[in-house]
């Protein structure tokens, strides 16, 4: 038996998450016509619930007068991922996310015009995204990789001049088709 020995102070922090996403091809293509698009990847500090539940429910098989639970081997669709993030002081992270959402449904820029996506158009607006959990030394400890993700919602920005907080926060919601979890070895 080889137990995992841990310090009592070895706790994962709720505010130690980093989101890194590669901009989808349709948004990266905007760089040629819009000089404000200067990045291929977006990195943000996020806080709040970032890992939706994952389940493979059992089914019950009758056998010899008994009911035996076995795996259904079927995973239900993942719940959307909502992240809380701090808006940077130039509003760039909020702006890039809003341009991505805008790209999906505008009359002038949309590639899709309300039609159902095909296997040819899916990769154009989808990307992969990783949320890293950081350890007490702010090093990446775990990666939650969301595959074929796309933005579905951007939260409101609340301006409150009476609030003493020095930052503005918002939310973003993403749908995705698969999630992979990887432990990252410490250096």
N, C-alpha and C positions, 0 to 999 in steps of 0.2 A: 504494500500500500504506500502510495506516494502522495501525501496531502499537500495542498497548496498553502504555504505558510504566508500569512499577511499581517501587516501591522494593523492595530486597531485604528490608526489614523489614516489608513489607506482607503479613502472614500472617493467615489466619483463625484465631481462637482456638477451642480445643475446648470451652471453658467459657463461651462468650459466646452463649448462645441464650436466647430469651425465648418462652414459650408463652402465647398468648392464646386463650381459647375462650369462646364464647357458650354459656351454659347452654341445654340443649334446652328446648323449650316445656313438656314434661311436668314438668321439674324446676322451671322458673320458676313454674309454676302452684302449686307447694308454698308459695310466699311468702305466699299468703293465709291458709294454715292453720298455718304454722310461722314464728314471728318470727326464728328463727336464720338463715333464708334472707334475706340482705340484699343480695345481689349478682345481677347479670344476666350478668356476665363474670368470668372467673377468669384471673389472670395469674400465671405462675410462672417462675422461673429454672430452666432445664433444662440438663443436661450429658449427654454420651454421644452415641451414634449416634442421630440424629433423622431422617435421610432414607433411607428404604428404597430399594433398587435399582429402577429403572424400565427395562423392556425391551420391545421389539417385535421378536420373533425373526424371522429370515429363513426362507424356504422355498426349496427348490431346484427349479427347473423344467428339465426336459430340453428341449433345443432344438438341432437340427442336430448331433447327436452330442456335445453339450457339456452341462454342468450349470451353469445360471445362477442364482446366489443373488439373490432379490428379496425385498422386504419382504412380510411376511405381512399387514401392516396390522391386526394383532390384538394387543392388549395383554393379557397374562395378568393375573389378579387381583393387586392389590398385596399385598405382604406386610404383616402388621400392623405398626403403628408402636409401638415401646416407648420411652418417655422415662424418663430418670432425673431426679428432681427433689428439691429440698430441701424438707422439710416445714417449714412456717412455725411460729413459736413458739406459736401458738394452735391448731395442727393444723387450721385451716380448710380449706386446700387438700386435704388428705387426706380430711377429713370430707365435703366437697362431692363429690369423686370417688366416695367410698364410697356416698353417698346415690344417685348416678346409677346405679351398678351395682346397688344394692339395689332401685331402682325397676323394674329390668328383670325381676326374678325373685322378688319377694316374694309370698307368698300374699295378704296383705291389701292392699298398695299397687299391685301389678302391674296394668298396663293390658292385659297380653297373655296371661296365664294359660297360657303354654306353646304358644299357638296361633301359626301362621305369621303374620308381619306382612303387612299389606295396604298398598296405596298410601295408604290413609287414615291408618294408624297409623305408618308409617315416619317422617314428619316430626316426630312427637311426641317421639321419643327420640333423634333424630339432630340434629347441629349442624354448624357449620363450626369449624375450628380453624386458627390460624396459628402457625407457628414462625418466629421472626425470627432471622436470624444478625446479630450485632452486629459493628461494626468496632472498630478500636482506640480510638475515642472513645466507645464504647458507644452509637452511633447505629445504627438499623436499616439494614442494607445489602441484605438479601435476605429475601423472604417465601416460605415454603413453606406453601401454603394447602391444607388437607385438607378435602374436601367430603363431606357425609353421613357424618360420623364418629360413632362411639359407643364407649363404653368397654367393654372385654371382660375386663380383669384389673387388679387392684391388687396391687402387690408387698408383701411383708412389711416391717414396721418392726422393726429390731433394736435392742433396748436393751442397751447394754454400758457399764456404769459405769466400766470400766477403760480405755475408749477415750478418748483425749485430744481427739478431734474435738468441736467445739462445735455441730455440727448433726446432724440426723437426716435420712436420705435414704430414698427409696422409689422404686418404679417404677409406671408406669401404661401399659397397652397399649390401643391403639385400633384398630378396623377402620374403613375408609373406602372410598368408591367412586372418588374422583378426587383428583388432586393437581395444583395449579397452582404454577408457580414465577415469581416476579416480582422483578426487580431494583428496588431503591429508590434513586432519585437522591439524592445528598448535597445538603444545603441550601446 
